[in-house]
């Protein structure tokens, strides 16, 4: 399983970005794709995740601002991030999980300037 994340960049506070994560090398089935982030000097933290059937979970810090979605036909998960703040600055990584098997992709850097 390989995960390729993209869409990071530099944005001003209040702006938006859309991250994408493409999973390859998987067989169609039930899984959970998620986004995590690691702010500078801090531990990695959960951001959002989405089940194949559409159930979603969010960290309290992003509820109402971030939206996770997925296209099962493309094995792709998206993270729409709105109303970004400098506190959202981090390396964002995607995760794919099925029956306890967990894979990580290389992160994409999101920098929010004030």
Buried (B, 14 or more C-beta within 10 A) or exposed (E): BEBBBBBBEEBEEEBEBEBBBBBEEBEEEEBBBBBBBBBEEEEBEBBBBBBBEEEBBBBEBBEEBBBBBBEBEEBBBBBBBBEBEEEBBBBBBBBBBBEEEEBBBEBBEBBBEE
